[in-house]
C-alpha cells in the first residue's frame, strides 16, 4: 500500500523552524569550542547559518509568498557569501547581515501571527512556535549588534576585533543574556547605539514573557470553558 506523506501545514510548521534554530546555536558553539584555530572558521559559521535558514524555510511553506521570498533571500545570501569569501569586502558583509535580518524578521512575523493571534488553543506546535519567537528575538538582535559592530567597531567591550562570524558566539551570548535580563557584565555596550539596542532588547524580552504567559493562560481558560 502506498504511503501517503503528510504535507507541512500550520499544525506542524514550527517544529522545523525550532530544530533549525537550535541547530544553528548549538553547531556554532561546537565550532568555536573545537575548531577555533581552523583557517576556515568564518566559512563554517556562514555555512551553518545558511543551512539553518534553509531548514527553517520548510516552516514557511504554509505561506506561499513568504516561502518564495525566503528562497530568494537565501539564494541572494549565498551569492553574497561567495563574493565576501573571494573579495573580503566589508560593505558586502553589512549587506549580508541586512538580508539575514530581513529573513529572520519574516519568520518572526509569521510566528507571531500564528501563535499569538491565530491560535485559540494550546498545541505542541504553538508551544514550539512560542519558543521560536523567543529564539528569533535573540537572533534578530544578534544581527542588529553585528551590523552595529561592522559600522562602529568599538561599540562593545569584551569582544575581539573580528568579523561577525568570528564574533557570533560572543554576540549571541550577549544577546540572550540581555533578552533574559541576566546581565553578567563581561560584555558591555559602549556606543550610544549599542546601549539603545541593549535596553530595547531587555524591554522586549520582559514584555514578551508577560504577553506569552498571559496568552497561554487565556487560551487554556477559553479551551476549558
N, C-alpha and C positions, 0 to 999 in steps of 0.2 A: 504493500500500500504506500502510495506516495506521501511523503511527509510534507505538511503544509508549514511553511516558515512564516511566523507571525511578523508583520511589518512593525517598524518602530512607530509608536504612537505617543500621544500625550500621556498615556498611562505608564510608560517606562522610559521616556526620553532622557530623564535626568540621571539615570544610572550611568549612562555612557559619559555624560559630562563630569560626573563626580569621579569616576575612575580615571579619566584623563587628567583632571586637576591634581588628584593625589599622586598619580604617576609623575606629573611634572615636578611637584615639590620634592618627592622622595628621590627621584632619579638624579635631580640636580644636587641634592645633598650628598648622595653617594659619589657623584663625580668629583665634587670638591674634597670629599673625605679621602678617596682612594686614588684619584688621578689628577691631583692638584699640580703636579710637575709636568703633566703631559703638554707637548707642544701644540696639541690640537684641542685644548680645553675649551677655548672660546667657540670653536666649531661644534664641539659636543654639546655645549649648553644650547646653542641655537638650534641644532638638530633635534634635541629632545623637546624644546619648546614647540617647534613646528609639528613634531609627531603628536604631541599632546593636543595641539589645536586641531590636527586632522582627525583624531579620535573623537574629540568633543563635538565636531560638526554633525555627527550622527544624532545628537540630541536636538539639532535644529531641523531635522527632516520633517517634523510636523508642520513647519512653516516653510513653504516653498521659496518665497522671496529671500528669507533670511539664510536658507541653506545655500542658494546660488550665490548670494553676496559673500557668504563666508568662504566658499570655494574660491571665488575671485580674489578675496583678500589673501588667502593662504598662498595662491599662485604668485601674487604680487610680492608677498614677503619672501618667498623662495627666491625670486629673481633679485630682490634687494639684497638678500643674504649672499648670493653668488657674487654680486658686484662688490659688496663690502669685503668679502674674503679675498678678492683679487686686487682691489684698489685701496682698501683701508681708508675710506672717506668718512670723516666724522658726520658730515651732513647726511649721508645715506643712512648712518646709524640712527639719527634722530627720526628720519622718515620711517625707518623700520619700526621704531618704537611707537610712533603715532599710528601706524597701520595696525599694530598689535593692540593698541589701546582701543581703536575702533572695533576690532574683532571681539575683544572681551566685553566691551560695552554693549554690543549687540546681544551677547549671551546673557548678561545680567538683566537686560531689559526683558528678554523672553522669560527668564526665570521669575522675575518679579511679577510680571503679568499673569503667569500661570499659577504660581504658588500663593501669592498674597491676594490676588483679585479674581481669579477664575476657579478656585477650588472651594467647594462647600463641605469638604470632609478631609480628615487626615488619612493619607495613604503613605505607603512606603516611598512612592515616587515623589510626593510632595515634601516628605522629610528630606529625601536626597536633594531635592531642589533647594530647600532652605539652607542646607549645608553648602551647596554650590554657590548660593548668593553670598554667603559669608566668605568663602574662599575667593570668589571673584572680586569682592571688595578689596581684599588684601592684595590681589594681583593687579588690579587697576591702580591702586596707589603705588605699588611697586613700579609700574610703568611711569607714573607721574614723577616719582622720585628719580627714576633713571633719566628721564628727559631733563629734569632739573639739573642733575649732575653733569649730563652731557653739555648743557648750556652754561652752567656755572660750577666748575669742578670742585670748588671749595665750599660747597653748600652743607656738607656733613663732616663731622669729625668721627674718627674711629673706623673709616673706610679707606681702603687703599686707592691710590690714584690709578684707576683702571677703567676699561670699557665696561659697558653694562653687563655683558655675560660674566666678566670677572668679578663684578660686584653683586651678582644675582643673589647668592646665598645670604650675604650680609644685609642687602636691602630688603629681601623678602622677610628675613628675620625681624628687621626693624619695623616693617610694615605691620606684621601680625602682632608684634609686641605693642605697637601703638593702637591698633584696632581693638585689642582686648584691654587697653589702658593699663598694661603692666608697667611699662616704662622703667626698664632696668638701668638706663643711663650710660651704657657702654658705647652707644652711638647717639650723637647729639646733632640736631639741626642748627646750623649757624646762620644761614642767609634768611632774610625775611620771607622769601618764597617757600623755603623748606619748612620754616616754622608754621606758616599758614597751612601748608598741606598737612603737617603733623597734627595740629589741633583740629583741623576739619575731619581728618580720619578718625580721631578719637571721638568726636561728637557723633559721626555717622555710626561708629561701632556701638556706642551706648544706645542710640535711638533704634538701631536695628534690633538689638536684643529685646528692647521693650516692645517693638512692633511685632517681632516674631513670636514672643511668648503670648502676647495678647491675642494674636491671630490664631494660634494653636488652641488656646483656651476657648475662644469664640467659636471655632469650628467644632470643637468637642462638645460644647454646650448645645449648639444647634443640632448636631447629629443625635445627641441624647434626647432632646426634646421632640 
